[in-house]
Amino acid sequence: MTGARQRLVSDGTDGDPPLTTPLRTPLFIGGEIYRGSTYGPKHPLAIPRVSTVIDLSRAMGWLPDEVYLDTHVASERELSRFHSPDYIAALKRAEAEQRVDEATAARHNLGKLENPVFAEMYRRPAHSSGSALQAARILGDRPAGLVYAPAAGTHHARRDRASGFCYFNAPVLGILELLDHGLERVLYVDLDAHHGDGVEEAFADDDRVLTVSIHEDGRWPYSGKAEDRAGGMARNLPVPPGFNDSEMEHVMAAAVLPLARAFRPQAMVIQTGADALAEDPLSRLELSNRSLWDAVAALLPLAPRVLVVGGGGYNPWSVGRCWTGIWAVMSGRDPAAVPPTAEAERVLRSLTWNRAAGRNPPEHWFTTLADAPRPGPVRDAVKRVAEMAAS
């Protein structure tokens, strides 16, 4: 694809904004629907996440009222920019009736262990998608900006099917909104332990969007091979179990950052799934939260408009501490430099988790935001996928 390849090697002479911009005051989009909403007591998303980040950020003094926005709730018309009307109606009906019939379950992948029927199964993802649309409109109307929408990382959903705990695809809706504002180069970087398959598929034939995904090799959804390029506008970095901080630093320096600089995005969406952290139960990667913070910090200057979203993360302490630290990084703070305040420690100590690790959590999950670094050797397999992605 000639056009796609040309977009990856921009020479910087086309009059676009510079890669670095003056310090931008970040905005945080949150909502109260996530407080107490769960996918069911046995589901990985039985835990609080967005509400914990809001509470911790406020307890640390990092979230003043003037930068906090209540989320927009996406309308059916807005959701239909990507999702089929039949699917939207089926999801809305399933929430109202708290059941799905066999045909609907099969057609739309609803009512299964992965994507269960629960009380807010339409409203919650409509809020998450709304936050992505709201952020994209803010960014699309400005020459530069920075927005955090931690609920908007639902990257697996397809046009007419739920997938991987994701009912609507908030990143896709946000990127479409950015494109509707006339932007022509949008970079999507996915740091989740699971391949960003729904976003890659949505933009496989659109040379305005470059998708880059770092994810665990051999992990569900079993896609995102290094050689898979989705029409030329995708780069996949499947990394082996045990992926450590040194290896993340290597793939960022050798592949992700050069790709971003060459593409020269007018806007960037960064998906920050915390399931790549060592304490998470749904991956075998071994990153510290500092590694994700460093990756976000390195990416932020490379586009004038940046939307940062959440994603996976199924240990309430690790995801809450990680995403709060990402907000700190976006705000120009070092989350490793200060210990939690007494109020922040109370927030952390109030969390519960029904897994074995939650019954005897280590003390540092309460008393620090930053993990200890997890360096290690950079293995040949990691060097190979970085080299393939960069080529």
ABEGO torsion letter per residue (X at the ends): XAAAAAAAABAGAAGBBBABBBBBBBBBBBBAAABGBBAEAABAAABBAAAAAAAAAAAAGABBAAABBBBBBBBAAAAAAABBAAAAAAAAAAAAAGBBBAAAAAAAGBGBAABBBBAAAAAAAAAAAAAAAAAAAAAAABABEBBBBAAAABAABBAABBBGGBABBAAAAAAAAAAAAGBABBBBBBABABBBAAAAAAAAABAABBBBBBBBBGBOAGBGBAABAGGGABBBBBBBBGBBAAAAAAAAAAAAAAAAAAAGBABBBBBBBAAABAABAABABABBAAAAAAAAAAAAAABABBBBBBEBEABAAAAAAAAAAAAAAAAGBBAAABBBBAAAAAAAAABBBABAAAABBBAAAAABABBBBBBEBBBAAAAAAAAAAAX
